Amino acid sequence: MCPKLLASFAAVAIASASNAAFVYGGGTETGSRFNAGAGAITYMNCFTAIDGTGAQTQLAVDSAIVGIRRLVASGALVDVGINIYAAEMTYDGVNFGRGTNYQIYSSASLGAGAASVTQLVNTGAVSGVTLNLETLSNAGFGGWWIGVEFTGANAASTANGWRVMNAPTTGSSLNAFGIFNNAGSGAFQAFFAFGTPPGASPSRMMVDVNGTLVPAPGAFALLGIAGLIGGRRRRS
């Protein structure tokens, strides 16, 4: 199924509970996964509430976990490599973009197996990555991106994909995602989403983030969106 590009969005905040160190994640898995193809990086937007005084403008990333849905083919999992990124989010009043991009994890192999699984890939402790938060698009919230890139000979295999999720239980997000180098474009584009119209189906990716707001975290909220784009989604 192919996502479509959204021309505009409208964000709506809804309060939800939070944990001081766990700044984004949770929620329930869908039956879908997404692989943007070799050479492309898919980015999930992540938002957390900030105190509104202008003091909380950065997030120090402590660790992240992404969920990769892996299906067996001919009785075995298709091995693949992975890079995980944390990136600053930009917003010019109309379009969202990608700022400074940090690679926070890399592995040439997710390993072997004989059963389909949603594999949790943990970056472990991340040091030296402090992101400037995007605070203009939604008053009282700070946003950033977490990215996943599949690597190696099987990077484009749809047997592996970033697990598609329902809304997070901690933090906030738009029901959409961005892609760098979609179909070899060499550019960052946002947003993409699934369904007809775009966004009618869950379009978030599975990621949990632990981090430290500067100076300290507040409450969290859930955002909604009404403008999006696309890629390739598979059922599992």
Legacy VTK file of the C-alpha trace (Angstrom):
# vtk DataFile Version 3.0
C-alpha trace
ASCII
DATASET POLYDATA
POINTS 236 float
0.000 0.000 0.000
1.377 3.416 -0.929
1.207 6.512 1.293
0.414 9.965 -0.126
2.022 13.366 0.405
0.115 15.763 2.625
-0.107 19.407 1.711
-1.183 20.803 5.071
-1.727 19.763 8.674
-3.680 20.697 11.758
-2.321 19.711 15.179
-4.517 19.018 18.186
-3.157 18.430 21.696
-4.696 15.915 24.089
-3.252 15.405 27.580
-1.757 12.065 28.606
0.398 10.690 31.389
4.202 10.605 31.377
7.306 9.297 33.062
10.139 11.743 33.805
12.845 9.829 31.870
10.654 8.047 29.318
9.861 10.874 26.924
8.242 9.075 23.993
6.776 5.656 23.160
4.406 2.918 24.185
1.170 2.106 22.384
0.010 -1.028 20.596
1.393 -2.710 17.498
-0.590 -2.929 14.275
-0.300 -5.782 11.776
1.859 -3.710 9.404
5.502 -2.869 8.820
7.284 -0.370 6.559
10.521 -0.450 4.579
11.364 2.646 2.518
13.986 0.760 0.506
17.758 0.686 0.204
19.455 4.029 0.782
16.374 5.639 2.357
15.920 6.654 6.007
12.436 6.679 7.542
11.920 9.230 10.339
9.280 9.105 13.066
8.276 12.452 14.545
8.354 12.538 18.340
6.998 15.319 20.567
7.145 15.943 24.293
5.532 18.664 26.387
7.783 21.511 27.488
7.162 23.945 30.326
6.238 26.884 28.096
8.676 29.327 29.703
11.162 29.039 26.855
13.678 27.296 29.127
13.169 23.768 27.805
14.603 23.971 24.313
16.766 20.835 24.162
16.599 17.087 24.666
19.609 14.995 25.671
18.996 11.558 24.150
19.857 8.807 26.634
18.730 5.716 24.672
16.224 4.504 22.098
14.561 1.227 21.140
12.993 0.602 17.735
10.763 -2.340 16.829
11.632 -4.142 13.589
9.092 -6.619 12.248
10.917 -9.587 10.682
9.212 -12.352 8.713
10.588 -15.755 7.823
11.174 -16.584 4.160
11.895 -20.199 3.181
11.959 -21.101 6.865
14.420 -18.452 8.035
14.587 -14.759 8.828
16.134 -12.557 6.145
19.180 -10.930 7.741
19.628 -7.195 7.408
21.725 -4.398 8.889
20.367 -1.299 10.586
21.357 2.282 11.391
19.388 4.325 13.922
19.467 8.130 13.962
18.329 10.985 16.187
17.792 14.238 14.311
16.712 17.779 15.000
13.344 18.817 13.583
12.930 22.125 11.756
9.786 24.042 10.866
9.546 27.183 8.710
5.861 27.882 9.314
4.766 25.630 6.440
7.103 22.663 6.073
8.835 20.328 8.505
12.457 19.459 7.822
15.472 17.613 9.167
18.298 19.507 10.843
21.445 18.082 12.433
21.395 14.309 12.136
23.231 11.974 14.555
23.826 8.271 14.035
23.233 6.720 17.458
23.435 3.014 16.584
24.701 0.750 13.813
24.751 -3.013 13.311
25.607 -4.973 10.177
23.307 -7.835 11.210
20.048 -8.291 13.121
20.826 -11.991 13.405
19.313 -15.299 12.386
16.096 -17.010 13.423
13.404 -19.423 12.319
10.257 -17.618 13.523
8.700 -14.273 12.660
9.260 -11.684 15.381
9.025 -8.016 16.276
12.668 -7.538 17.230
13.478 -4.758 19.678
16.731 -3.067 18.686
18.240 -1.151 21.614
20.839 1.556 21.039
22.148 1.182 24.581
23.445 4.289 26.321
23.806 7.278 23.994
26.217 10.048 24.945
26.947 13.460 23.502
23.679 13.826 21.570
21.655 16.877 22.610
18.967 17.953 20.161
17.533 21.428 19.743
13.770 20.933 19.948
11.306 22.251 17.357
8.983 24.465 19.432
7.157 26.593 16.839
4.622 24.256 15.230
2.732 23.293 18.392
2.775 25.634 21.371
3.969 23.897 24.522
5.612 20.982 22.706
9.115 20.167 21.513
9.719 17.888 18.537
12.541 15.787 17.080
13.007 12.798 14.754
14.140 9.190 15.239
15.271 7.539 12.008
15.772 3.955 10.811
17.802 2.876 7.780
18.094 -0.723 6.612
21.522 -1.657 5.257
23.317 -4.505 3.518
22.410 -6.769 0.622
18.860 -7.286 1.907
18.121 -3.652 2.763
15.170 -3.476 0.379
13.631 -6.805 1.397
10.062 -6.283 2.571
10.510 -9.273 4.887
11.936 -6.644 7.255
10.226 -3.379 8.145
9.805 -0.819 10.895
6.763 -1.894 12.907
3.736 0.390 12.423
2.088 1.476 15.684
-1.024 3.090 17.058
-0.753 6.325 19.076
1.915 6.444 21.808
0.964 6.298 25.461
3.845 8.570 26.468
4.684 11.680 24.503
2.964 12.886 21.345
3.222 12.446 17.599
1.634 13.243 14.285
0.099 10.228 12.563
2.683 10.410 9.807
6.399 10.080 9.076
9.216 11.601 7.025
11.680 10.031 4.614
15.152 11.064 3.509
16.101 9.937 -0.004
12.731 8.418 -0.892
13.063 6.719 -4.298
16.567 8.206 -4.602
15.386 11.822 -4.295
18.362 12.897 -2.173
16.006 15.115 -0.163
14.064 14.985 3.089
10.272 14.981 2.720
7.463 15.115 5.282
4.887 13.913 5.748
3.920 10.469 4.452
0.979 8.412 5.727
-1.090 5.318 4.967
-4.742 4.962 4.070
-7.354 6.734 1.942
-7.396 9.596 2.601
-3.777 9.681 3.829
-3.704 9.235 7.585
-6.882 7.144 7.699
-4.707 4.207 8.788
-2.071 4.103 11.563
1.123 5.719 10.270
3.387 5.891 13.324
6.511 3.773 13.800
7.544 1.752 16.858
10.073 3.642 18.946
10.699 4.263 22.650
12.980 7.123 23.684
14.555 7.883 27.037
15.929 11.379 27.391
16.431 14.402 29.588
14.769 17.710 28.826
16.775 20.800 29.569
16.123 21.540 32.333
13.381 19.002 33.214
10.409 17.188 31.648
6.769 18.181 32.036
3.482 16.512 31.057
2.963 14.965 27.637
0.260 15.124 24.980
-1.000 13.469 21.859
-0.980 15.289 18.534
-3.106 14.665 15.452
-2.419 15.479 11.767
-4.346 16.036 8.552
-1.689 16.255 5.807
0.729 13.441 4.718
2.829 11.387 2.003
3.814 7.842 1.190
6.032 4.777 0.731
5.547 1.015 1.007
3.650 -0.775 3.792
3.325 -4.527 4.229
1.081 -6.702 6.380
2.514 -9.434 8.588
LINES 1 237
236 0 1 2 3 4 5 6 7 8 9 10 11 12 13 14 15 16 17 18 19 20 21 22 23 24 25 26 27 28 29 30 31 32 33 34 35 36 37 38 39 40 41 42 43 44 45 46 47 48 49 50 51 52 53 54 55 56 57 58 59 60 61 62 63 64 65 66 67 68 69 70 71 72 73 74 75 76 77 78 79 80 81 82 83 84 85 86 87 88 89 90 91 92 93 94 95 96 97 98 99 100 101 102 103 104 105 106 107 108 109 110 111 112 113 114 115 116 117 118 119 120 121 122 123 124 125 126 127 128 129 130 131 132 133 134 135 136 137 138 139 140 141 142 143 144 145 146 147 148 149 150 151 152 153 154 155 156 157 158 159 160 161 162 163 164 165 166 167 168 169 170 171 172 173 174 175 176 177 178 179 180 181 182 183 184 185 186 187 188 189 190 191 192 193 194 195 196 197 198 199 200 201 202 203 204 205 206 207 208 209 210 211 212 213 214 215 216 217 218 219 220 221 222 223 224 225 226 227 228 229 230 231 232 233 234 235
